[in-house]
Amino acid sequence: MHLLRSIPEDNAMTGNQYRDDDWLKNEVERLLEFYYPNCLDDVHGGYIAQFDEASGECYDPDSKHLVATARFVTNFAVADQLGGPEWCRPAAERGVDFLLDVHRDSEHGGFHWLLDGTGPVDSRRVCYGHAFVLLALSRAAEIGIGRAQSDLGSVSDLIDERFWEADYGLCASEYDREWTSADSYRGQNANMHTCEAMIAAYEATSDTRYLDRAMTIADSLTRDLTAETDGLIWEHYTADWEHDFEYNPDDPTHTFRPWGYQPGHQIEWAKLLAVLDRHADASWLVPRAEELFDAAIEYGWDDDRGGFYYSFDLDGEPLVTDKYSWEVAEAIGAAAVLADRTDRDRYLEWYDRFWDYAEEYMIAPGARNWYTKVTETNEPVPTTRGVAVEPGYHPIGACFEGIRSFS
């Protein structure tokens, strides 16, 4: 594969700097400072997530997406764990309170998907969102936030009671507010993030039931189901967990359910399997992680211009050729953890290459927030002024895994 073209000298970094704790921690702080303190909503509580990526202008102070709230909590808790500014902990506590007091439905249980201010406007019970609540409470519990510690178990129990399908070793995707009607759709994305949340819950509590659940999901999705797809992870399934290759064929850029294989999810699973290898004694974890890492590179990486295509089709050809920053961030994390678990230099080389690409194309000058996406030729795509769900969560996670892997 071709090397990326060289970075201009004034922006050049070395691999040693990318692997330096202080540099990575500074990146986390800079990412948070793009949002903080303007992200604190003093009118409704919680956070504001809708900011223009170029100007920093707030274009919607009222929409509160469950995923955005949970990711803000996760970001501030991780930053506090890394010794970040003193405002990180109270910012995380604020989000925990908003999750438990406002997003949570006291009448029916579970969490509202979307609020306008403090009023629910979409009360579907979505597994994807509940997974991020569990992740947020786990990271907050890890830094000693009392409400997170006390409620983590009940949220895990809710996921187990409402979404878990023991016959398949995976979670259902969605219910209505009253939990009376289940969507027939099943998706890997919600399960991937449930696995991530279970790992975090285990790291926060040392309770092996969380590790066991994470391992079951990982085994079901990355080994059992991929036997039919040459080792690749498909996104969409029927109610009985059969591959659904006809789901959303006309919507390959859907925010949560796009058609096509996603290189970013192949490599994100590579990261999760390598993280699981830190905690579980299973010989298949690292080899399977390496296979998924290689698949993401083979089918998704643009050899000529760098970056990952968003998706590829059933024939392995690029489908959506825009490049999303979350994919590069997950690749950075995967390369870091695999370098730690394998001691193979190739993962350090890819780690540096991913960072080089992010430095040149994905990170906004000055503020150092990350663009959501760039074009195939690496031109930033203007902010889509809809409800935001990505307040720096993926790049902060990349820095976090770098620190954990190289420390």
Buried (B, 14 or more C-beta within 10 A) or exposed (E): EEEBEEBEEEEEBEBEEBBBBEBBBBBBBBBBBBBBEBBBBEEBBBBBBBBEBBEBEBBBBBBBBBBBBBBBBBBBBBBBBBEBBEBBBEBBBBBBBBBBEBBBBEEBBBBBBBBBBBEBBBBBBBBBBBBBBBBBBBBBBBBEBEBBBEBBBEBBEBBEEBBBBEEBBBBBBBBEBEBEEBBEBBBBBBBBBBBBBBBBBBBBBEEEBBBEBBBBBBBBBBEEBBEEEEBBBBBBBEBEBEBBEEBBEEEBBEEBBBBBBBBBBBBBBBBBBBBBBBBBEBEEBBEBBBBBBBBBBEBBBBEEBBBBBBBBBEEBEBBBBBBBBBBBBBBBBBBBBBBBBBEEEBBBBBBBBBBBBBBBBBBBEEBBBBBBBBBBEBEBBEBEEEBBBBBBBBBBBBBBBBBBBBE
